[in-house]
Amino acid sequence: MPDEILIKPYPNEHACRLNSPEKYSQFRRVNNARKHNGKPFDIIWGKKKSDGKWEEQAFRYPKKKWTASQARSHCGSNNGSFEAASSKQPCDCC
């Protein structure tokens, strides 16, 4: 991952952290994994270091389908920590 550039907040999606990434050894993402009120959202799964079981680590909400308010509400109902998508687009320098 050293060559990757992570832009936060993300420009195209709202983020909802359910659990700290520190507690996981691996991650996998399932796009359009679920729907809420007809709108799809993605799930990031984490493999727990403690017992090797997979659990939901975070949700991602596509900005084109979810307003920040809608995503914040859904995140809150799942006891998550919300971060709205950036209003800035990433540079096209790379």
Stockholm file with secondary structure:
# STOCKHOLM 1.0

chainA/1-94         MPDEILIKPYPNEHACRLNSPEKYSQFRRVNNARKHNGKPFDIIWGKKKSDGKWEEQAFRYPKKKWTASQARSHCGSNNGSFEAASSKQPCDCC
#=GR chainA/1-94 SS CTTCCCCSSCSSEEEEESSCGGGEEEEEEEEEEEEETTEEEEEEEEEETTTCCEEEEEEEEETTTCCHHHHHHHHHHTTCEEECCCSSCCCCCC
#=GC SS_cons        CTTCCCCSSCSSEEEEESSCGGGEEEEEEEEEEEEETTEEEEEEEEEETTTCCEEEEEEEEETTTCCHHHHHHHHHHTTCEEECCCSSCCCCCC
//
